[in-house]
Amino acid sequence: MTAREWFIRAQNEGFAIGAFNVDNFEIFKAICLAGQKKRSPVMMEFSSGEAGYFGLKNIVDLVANARKQYGIPILLNLDHAKTVEDCMEALRLRLRSGDFAVDNSSTSEVKVPHTSEVSFVGFDDIHFDGSELSYEQNVENTKRVVAAAHAKNLLVEGELDKLSGSSEVHTEQIDLEILKKSYSDPLRAAKFVAETGVDIFASVFGNIHGTFPNQPDLDIELLKKIKEALPNTFLSLHGGSGIPAEQIREAIKVGRIVKVNVNTEIRQAFKDALNEKIGENPNEYTYYKLASDIVMAVTAVVEGKIDVFGSAGKI
């Protein structure tokens, strides 16, 4: 199934697919193990920093190999790409399964596999984040990404309202009144989607990157209005860490959210487990001997999110 088909199914059946950020191989493996155990589709996503660390080609190969190894649907998303160039670079890596590419930064030499049913490897979803640009520039750049992505039958996620915070555990209080000024306006969102043609809209209605001592509640009534304004557009929920399970479930139900992004809780689980293992084994220098328990700690977090999102048992 394509990403579009999975999202349509998610809308129809009332579940969301977890979009989990990956910044090391242990987290990558944990996401695969959780999806396999829960029989759930998962989305791997890589921000610009994460993509720079792994390398886009390595990411594509890792995901293609993991799909076969773990036997689960793994969707691949470029997360919060801030430039059109980054998006185009990812789009160039969308190839037929078994093809090879000779990279000269603009063209690829393609060898078509001998099979009656051609599958593809590469990114399934491109998230262009132009929220820091003027409205006009955001629209212009997003349209360029949409045109290129749709030519390859890929989805594009657009972002109009800048999501506050950063993907870390914050100790300071968030100013809730200032935060509310960043929430999505339904009519403005509808205008943006109509002008750009994006497939997924990154809605903002109380969600925030990172976790805070005074975590804001989701504005479910606003989400309802956003969905009414965008009846034919998929909605995503960024900043899925720290939000109570019942609020996530209600957002999926009311807004027909199809994709929930999770980063901070995964990084926190990884760091806590790593610190614990190093503390228990101060004289161990062979990292892979420590890694198993770290992977299991992250796997448990991902499994819990899959349960909340309702995607368990969908494969």
C-alpha positions as CSV (number, residue, x, y, z in Angstrom):
1,M,0.0,0.0,0.0
2,T,1.1,3.5,-0.7
3,A,1.3,6.3,1.9
4,R,-1.9,7.8,0.5
5,E,-3.7,4.4,0.7
6,W,-2.6,4.0,4.3
7,F,-3.8,7.5,5.2
8,I,-7.1,6.9,3.6
9,R,-7.5,3.7,5.5
10,A,-6.5,5.4,8.7
11,Q,-9.2,8.1,8.2
12,N,-11.8,5.5,7.4
13,E,-10.9,3.2,10.4
14,G,-10.2,5.9,12.9
15,F,-6.5,5.4,13.6
16,A,-3.3,7.3,13.1
17,I,0.2,6.1,12.0
18,G,3.0,7.0,14.3
19,A,5.7,9.1,12.6
20,F,8.9,8.5,14.7
21,N,12.0,10.6,14.3
22,V,15.3,8.6,14.0
23,D,18.7,10.0,15.0
24,N,20.6,6.8,15.6
25,F,20.5,3.1,14.6
26,E,19.2,1.9,18.0
27,I,16.1,4.1,17.6
28,F,15.7,2.9,14.0
29,K,15.8,-0.7,15.2
30,A,13.4,-0.1,18.1
31,I,10.8,1.4,15.8
32,C,11.0,-1.7,13.5
33,L,10.8,-4.1,16.4
34,A,7.7,-2.3,17.8
35,G,5.9,-2.2,14.5
36,Q,6.7,-5.9,14.0
37,K,5.5,-6.9,17.5
38,K,2.3,-4.8,17.2
39,R,1.7,-5.7,13.6
40,S,1.5,-2.0,12.8
41,P,2.6,0.3,10.0
42,V,5.1,2.9,11.1
43,M,6.6,6.0,9.5
44,M,10.3,6.7,9.9
45,E,11.1,10.4,9.6
46,F,14.3,12.3,9.4
47,S,14.7,16.0,10.0
48,S,17.4,17.9,8.1
49,G,19.8,17.4,11.0
50,E,19.1,13.7,11.2
51,A,19.2,13.3,7.4
52,G,22.6,15.0,7.4
53,Y,23.9,12.6,10.0
54,F,22.8,9.5,8.2
55,G,22.9,10.6,4.6
56,L,19.8,10.5,2.4
57,K,21.0,7.5,0.4
58,N,21.8,5.5,3.5
59,I,18.4,6.3,4.9
60,V,16.7,5.0,1.8
61,D,18.7,1.8,1.8
62,L,18.2,1.2,5.5
63,V,14.4,1.5,5.2
64,A,14.3,-0.7,2.0
65,N,16.3,-3.4,3.9
66,A,14.2,-3.1,7.0
67,R,10.9,-3.5,5.1
68,K,12.1,-6.9,4.0
69,Q,13.8,-7.9,7.3
70,Y,10.9,-7.0,9.5
71,G,8.0,-7.7,7.1
72,I,6.1,-4.5,8.0
73,P,5.0,-1.4,6.1
74,I,7.6,1.3,6.8
75,L,6.8,4.7,5.3
76,L,9.6,7.3,4.9
77,N,9.2,11.0,5.5
78,L,11.5,13.9,5.2
79,D,10.6,16.0,8.2
80,H,10.6,19.8,8.5
81,A,12.7,20.4,5.4
82,K,13.3,24.1,5.3
83,T,14.6,24.5,1.7
84,V,13.2,23.5,-1.7
85,E,16.7,22.1,-2.5
86,D,16.6,19.6,0.4
87,C,13.2,18.4,-0.8
88,M,14.4,18.0,-4.4
89,E,17.4,16.0,-3.2
90,A,15.1,13.6,-1.4
91,L,12.8,13.3,-4.4
92,R,15.7,12.3,-6.7
93,L,16.1,9.2,-4.6
94,R,12.7,7.9,-5.4
95,L,13.5,4.9,-7.7
96,R,12.1,1.6,-8.8
97,S,13.1,-1.2,-6.4
98,G,16.3,-2.8,-7.8
99,D,17.3,0.3,-9.8
100,F,20.7,2.0,-9.4
101,A,21.4,5.7,-9.5
102,V,24.5,7.5,-10.8
103,D,24.3,10.7,-8.9
104,N,25.3,13.9,-10.8
105,S,23.0,16.0,-8.6
106,S,20.3,16.2,-11.2
107,T,19.9,13.0,-13.1
108,S,19.8,9.3,-12.4
109,E,20.6,6.3,-14.7
110,V,17.8,3.8,-14.2
111,K,17.8,0.0,-14.8
112,V,14.3,-1.4,-14.8
113,P,14.0,-4.7,-13.0
114,H,12.6,-7.7,-14.7
115,T,9.3,-8.0,-12.8
116,S,5.7,-7.6,-13.6
117,E,5.0,-5.7,-10.5
118,V,7.3,-2.7,-10.0
119,S,7.7,-1.4,-6.5
120,F,9.5,1.7,-5.4
121,V,12.1,2.7,-2.8
122,G,12.7,6.1,-1.4
123,F,10.7,8.8,0.4
124,D,6.9,8.5,0.5
125,D,6.2,11.9,2.0
126,I,8.0,15.2,1.8
127,H,7.3,17.8,4.5
128,F,8.3,21.2,3.4
129,D,8.2,23.6,6.3
130,G,8.0,27.2,5.1
131,S,6.4,28.5,8.3
132,E,9.3,30.9,8.9
133,L,8.8,32.5,5.5
134,S,6.3,35.1,4.5
135,Y,3.0,33.7,3.5
136,E,3.7,34.5,-0.2
137,Q,7.1,32.9,-0.2
138,N,5.8,29.8,1.7
139,V,3.1,29.3,-0.9
140,E,5.5,29.8,-3.8
141,N,8.1,27.3,-2.5
142,T,5.5,24.8,-1.4
143,K,3.9,24.8,-4.8
144,R,7.3,24.0,-6.3
145,V,7.7,21.0,-4.0
146,V,4.2,19.8,-4.7
147,A,4.6,19.9,-8.4
148,A,7.8,17.8,-8.3
149,A,6.5,15.4,-5.7
150,H,3.2,14.8,-7.4
151,A,5.0,14.0,-10.6
152,K,6.4,11.0,-8.7
153,N,3.0,10.2,-7.0
154,L,4.4,11.3,-3.6
155,L,2.6,13.1,-0.8
156,V,3.6,16.6,0.4
157,E,3.0,18.0,3.9
158,G,2.8,21.7,4.2
159,E,3.2,23.9,7.3
160,L,1.7,27.4,7.6
161,D,1.8,28.0,11.4
162,K,5.2,27.6,13.1
163,L,5.0,25.0,15.8
164,S,6.6,26.3,19.0
165,G,9.2,24.6,21.1
166,S,12.0,22.2,20.3
167,S,12.3,18.4,20.6
168,E,13.7,18.2,24.1
169,V,12.6,18.0,27.7
170,H,12.1,21.6,28.8
171,T,12.2,22.6,32.4
172,E,10.9,26.1,31.9
173,Q,7.2,27.0,31.8
174,I,5.6,27.7,28.4
175,D,3.6,31.0,28.0
176,L,0.2,29.6,27.1
177,E,-1.2,32.9,25.9
178,I,1.6,33.5,23.5
179,L,1.4,29.9,22.4
180,K,-2.3,30.3,21.4
181,K,-1.3,33.0,19.0
182,S,0.4,30.4,16.9
183,Y,-2.7,28.2,16.5
184,S,-4.0,27.5,13.0
185,D,-6.8,29.6,11.7
186,P,-9.2,27.4,9.8
187,L,-10.0,29.8,7.0
188,R,-6.3,30.7,6.5
189,A,-5.4,27.0,6.4
190,A,-8.0,26.4,3.8
191,K,-6.6,29.2,1.6
192,F,-3.1,27.9,2.0
193,V,-4.1,24.3,1.0
194,A,-6.1,25.5,-2.0
195,E,-3.2,27.6,-3.2
196,T,-0.5,25.0,-2.7
197,G,-2.2,21.7,-3.3
198,V,-0.6,20.0,-0.3
199,D,-1.9,16.6,0.7
200,I,-1.2,16.9,4.4
201,F,-1.6,20.0,6.6
202,A,0.4,20.3,9.8
203,S,-2.3,21.6,12.1
204,V,-1.5,23.5,15.3
205,F,-4.1,23.5,18.0
206,G,-2.2,23.1,21.3
207,N,0.5,20.7,20.2
208,I,4.1,21.8,20.7
209,H,7.6,20.4,20.1
210,G,9.1,19.0,23.2
211,T,7.6,18.4,26.7
212,F,7.0,21.2,29.3
213,P,6.0,21.2,33.0
214,N,2.8,23.0,32.0
215,Q,2.0,20.9,28.9
216,P,-0.9,22.7,27.1
217,D,-4.2,20.9,26.4
218,L,-5.2,20.3,22.8
219,D,-7.9,22.6,21.6
220,I,-10.3,19.9,20.2
221,E,-13.0,22.4,19.2
222,L,-10.4,24.3,17.0
223,L,-9.3,21.0,15.5
224,K,-12.9,20.3,14.6
225,K,-13.1,23.6,12.8
226,I,-9.9,23.0,11.0
227,K,-11.1,19.6,9.7
228,E,-14.4,21.2,8.6
229,A,-12.4,23.7,6.6
230,L,-10.2,21.0,5.1
231,P,-12.5,18.0,4.6
232,N,-10.4,16.6,1.8
233,T,-6.9,17.1,3.3
234,F,-5.1,14.8,5.6
235,L,-4.2,16.3,9.0
236,S,-1.0,15.6,11.0
237,L,-0.3,16.3,14.6
238,H,3.3,17.3,15.3
239,G,4.7,17.4,18.8
240,G,3.1,14.1,19.9
241,S,5.3,13.8,23.0
242,G,3.8,14.6,26.4
243,I,0.2,14.8,25.3
244,P,-2.2,12.6,27.4
245,A,-3.4,9.5,25.6
246,E,-7.0,10.5,25.9
247,Q,-6.4,13.8,24.2
248,I,-4.5,12.1,21.4
249,R,-7.3,9.6,20.9
250,E,-9.9,12.4,20.8
251,A,-7.9,14.3,18.2
252,I,-7.7,11.3,16.0
253,K,-11.4,10.8,16.4
254,V,-12.5,14.4,15.9
255,G,-9.9,15.6,13.4
256,R,-9.4,12.3,11.7
257,I,-5.7,12.8,12.3
258,V,-3.7,10.3,10.2
259,K,-0.2,11.0,11.3
260,V,1.2,11.7,14.8
261,N,4.8,12.8,15.1
262,V,6.9,11.7,18.1
263,N,10.5,12.6,18.8
264,T,11.2,13.9,22.4
265,E,9.9,10.9,24.3
266,I,11.9,8.6,22.1
267,R,15.1,10.6,22.6
268,Q,14.5,10.8,26.3
269,A,14.0,7.0,26.6
270,F,17.2,6.4,24.6
271,K,19.3,8.9,26.7
272,D,18.0,7.6,30.0
273,A,18.6,3.9,29.1
274,L,22.1,4.8,27.7
275,N,23.1,6.6,30.9
276,E,21.8,3.7,33.0
277,K,23.7,1.1,31.1
278,I,27.0,3.1,31.2
279,G,26.5,3.7,34.9
280,E,26.0,-0.1,35.4
281,N,29.0,-1.0,33.2
282,P,31.6,1.8,33.5
283,N,34.4,-0.5,32.2
284,E,32.6,-1.8,29.1
285,Y,33.9,-0.3,25.9
286,T,32.1,-2.5,23.4
287,Y,28.9,-0.5,22.7
288,Y,26.9,-3.2,21.1
289,K,27.0,-5.2,24.3
290,L,25.1,-2.3,26.0
291,A,22.7,-1.7,23.1
292,S,20.2,-4.4,23.5
293,D,18.6,-3.0,26.7
294,I,18.7,0.5,25.2
295,V,16.8,-0.7,22.1
296,M,14.2,-2.4,24.3
297,A,13.6,0.8,26.3
298,V,12.9,2.7,23.1
299,T,10.8,-0.1,21.7
300,A,8.5,0.0,24.8
301,V,7.9,3.7,24.2
302,V,7.0,3.2,20.5
303,E,4.8,0.2,21.4
304,G,2.9,2.4,23.8
305,K,2.4,5.1,21.2
306,I,1.1,2.6,18.6
307,D,-1.5,1.4,21.1
308,V,-2.6,5.0,21.7
309,F,-2.8,5.7,18.0
310,G,-4.9,2.6,17.3
311,S,-2.7,1.2,14.5
312,A,-1.8,-2.1,16.2
313,G,-3.0,-5.1,14.3
314,K,-3.6,-3.3,11.1
315,I,-1.3,-5.5,9.0
